[in-house]
Amino acid sequence: MRSLLIPFFIFIFNIHLQAYDMGRGVEIDEKLHLGGYFSTDYEVSKNKKLFRLDDVALMAYGNLSDELSYMIELEAAPVYTYEFEADQEHNNLRFHKERVYVDYKYSDALNVRVGKQITPIGYWNLEPINVLRDTSSNPLLSNQMFPKFVSGIDIYGYVPNSESLSYHIFAQNNRDLDEEYINIKNKHFFGASLENEVDYNFQYGGSIGEFITDDAKRSRFIQLNIKYEMQAFTLQSEAVWSNIEDHNVNKTDYKFASYLQSLYRVDTKNSIVGRYEYFNDDALNSTQHIGIIGYSYRPIYSVSFKGEYQLNSDSDLNKFLISFSVLF
């Protein structure tokens, strides 16, 4: 691990140090910025107590011309895990391709992104970096309802004659660029989304799509999201309904997931967050209600200390979680 990370960060902090901007990496020149991030967490529940160096990522990005840019993000997760009860350590030093794409910006109305990229749906999925999120944990909606990444093409921009309504049309008809690093393996994923930013305080949107998993299940989904900000308060919600056709047994099931989250900024560094989640899996005859109360301390934008308690309708899944994360 040291052989990878130490030379990288020595390189970052010694080349063009005067161009370093915390949270935005080092600018070698316009065509190359280098950065990265890491996060750690400590989790305590009924059945386990563990510490993790949860993820370590290295990033390179830049502008190749006025229209053409790129992003490369390599991530290892979880890098290190220590289970206190079992007194066991686990290491995972393999870096995976989380994002690798090129972006061509033709106009406000038409842009094209090709490669492995974040699926342009909702709010939570568009923030893949722990330090930028409001809680240490992720809602089940974010990893159970659709693939988090698209290895294909995304055509996006603002709807003509509109300065507030944006769109994405994305497609994948091949294997993922790194199949070991995606939440739902698939070889067919299509969708579209719209987002309307009414003003600085209010926005809403939605998406539709379908994907076929490796075990030949076809999922068609519809998703809605809404966000409202008023001074120190932020309220946001997302919901996804998915219809799942299993042709192996000629059966149709559904999944539904949603969350409602509120955030109160005590001041510029301290925040209190609450979230309620609902998740229903018809195939497993499983329903979960999850409540979260958390606290976030952000001394600067790119450094975050977070703690939360998670109360689950299945009491065995109740847990306490704290995390520390940094974006370089």
Secondary structure, 3 states (H helix, E strand, C coil): CHHHHHHHHHHHHHCCHHHCECCCEEEEECCEEEEEEEEEEEEEECCCEEEEEEEEEEEEEEECCCCEEEEEEEEECCCEEEECCCCEEEECCCCEEEEEEEEEECCCCCEEEEEEEECCCCCHHHCCCHHHCCCCCCCCHHHHCCCCEEEEEEEEEECCCCCCEEEEEEEECCCCCCCCCCCCCEEEEEEEEEEEEEECCEEEEEEEEEEEECCCEEEEEEEEEEEEEECCEEEEEEEEEEEEEECCCCEEEEEEEEEEEEEEECCCCEEEEEEEEEEEECCCCEEEEEEEEEEEEEEECCEEEEEEEEEECCHHHCEEEEEEEEEC
